[in-house]
Amino acid sequence: MSVSFDEKVAWAYLVVAVLGYAVYLILLGVNGPGAYIPLLIGTVVGAIVANILARIGISIANPREADKRDQRDREIKVFGERVGQAFVVIGALAALVLALFEAPWFWIANAVYLAFVLSAVVGSIATLVAYRKGLPAW
């Protein structure tokens, strides 16, 4: 079974999201919550750069597939993004509640970061499942 370009990109996005957040949590555990700002910024920027490089690498390895997308690819991409966006909304609500209760910035920032990571992970998983099992018939 052939794996499409967008499916490979979804795998890369999933792996980078999980590894990036794991690195953040490990570094946070080692350095303590007082150092969360540079760690959070560093891992977010690192994940962005890693995703860009992964996409470039996948494009170089498969130059003919890089621009090939059919209707199914577009629909699966939209589906995965919609599923992932739900977690951004949940994270925004969590951050709002934390802010209303005047929680420390550390917790607000980490709630937002976790929401972005969950969005990437769940959206990627939804995309990958849709590639393997098909889109749900809603």
C-alpha positions in Angstrom: 0.0 0.0 0.0 1.4 3.4 -1.0 1.6 6.1 1.5 0.7 9.6 0.3 2.8 12.7 0.8 0.3 14.2 3.2 0.1 11.0 5.2 3.9 11.1 5.6 3.7 14.7 6.6 1.0 13.8 9.2 3.3 11.2 10.7 6.2 13.7 10.9 3.9 16.2 12.5 2.7 13.7 15.1 6.3 12.5 15.9 7.6 16.1 16.3 4.7 17.1 18.5 5.1 14.2 20.9 8.9 14.5 21.0 8.9 18.2 21.3 6.5 18.2 24.3 8.4 15.3 25.9 11.6 17.3 25.6 9.9 20.3 27.2 8.6 18.2 30.1 12.0 16.6 30.7 13.8 20.0 30.6 11.1 21.5 32.8 11.6 18.6 35.3 15.3 19.2 35.3 15.3 23.0 35.5 12.2 23.6 37.5 9.1 25.8 36.7 11.1 29.0 37.1 12.8 28.4 33.7 9.6 27.6 31.8 9.5 30.6 29.5 12.8 30.0 27.6 12.1 26.2 27.6 8.6 26.7 26.2 9.7 29.2 23.6 12.7 27.0 22.7 10.6 23.8 22.2 7.9 25.6 20.3 10.4 27.2 17.9 12.3 23.9 17.7 9.1 22.0 16.8 8.2 24.5 14.1 11.7 24.3 12.6 11.7 20.4 12.9 8.3 20.3 11.1 9.6 22.6 8.3 12.7 20.5 7.9 10.7 17.2 7.9 8.4 18.5 5.2 11.4 19.6 3.1 13.0 16.2 3.7 9.8 14.4 2.7 9.5 16.6 -0.4 13.1 16.0 -1.4 12.7 12.2 -1.0 9.4 12.2 -3.0 9.6 15.2 -5.4 6.8 13.8 -7.7 4.4 13.4 -4.8 5.0 16.8 -3.1 2.4 18.7 -5.2 0.0 15.8 -5.9 -3.2 16.1 -3.9 -6.5 14.7 -4.9 -10.0 15.4 -3.4 -9.5 12.7 -0.8 -6.3 14.2 0.4 -7.9 17.6 0.7 -10.9 16.2 2.6 -8.8 14.2 5.0 -6.6 17.3 5.7 -9.6 19.4 6.5 -11.0 16.6 8.7 -7.8 16.3 10.7 -7.5 20.0 11.1 -11.1 20.3 12.4 -10.6 17.5 14.9 -7.4 19.1 16.1 -9.0 22.6 16.4 -11.4 21.3 19.0 -8.4 21.0 21.4 -7.3 24.6 20.7 -10.8 25.7 21.8 -10.7 23.5 24.9 -7.2 24.9 25.7 -8.4 28.5 25.3 -11.3 27.8 27.6 -9.0 26.2 30.2 -6.6 29.2 29.9 -9.6 31.6 30.3 -10.8 29.8 33.4 -7.3 29.8 34.9 -7.0 33.5 34.1 -10.4 34.3 35.7 -9.2 32.5 38.9 -5.9 34.5 38.7 -3.8 31.4 38.4 -0.1 31.9 38.0 1.1 32.6 34.4 3.0 29.3 34.4 -0.3 27.3 34.5 -2.0 29.5 31.9 0.9 29.2 29.5 1.2 25.4 30.0 -2.5 24.9 29.5 -2.2 26.7 26.1 0.9 24.8 25.2 -0.7 21.5 26.1 -3.8 22.4 24.0 -1.6 23.1 21.0 0.2 19.8 21.5 -3.0 17.9 21.9 -4.4 19.6 18.8 -1.4 18.4 16.8 -1.4 14.9 18.2 -5.2 14.3 17.9 -5.4 16.0 14.6 -2.6 13.9 13.2 -4.1 10.7 14.6 -7.4 11.6 13.0 -5.7 12.3 9.7 -3.8 9.0 9.8 -6.9 7.0 10.8 -8.8 8.6 8.0 -6.1 7.6 5.5 -6.2 4.0 6.8 -9.9 3.5 7.5 -11.6 6.3 5.5 -13.5 9.4 6.5 -16.4 8.9 8.8 -19.8 9.1 7.1 -21.5 11.9 9.0 
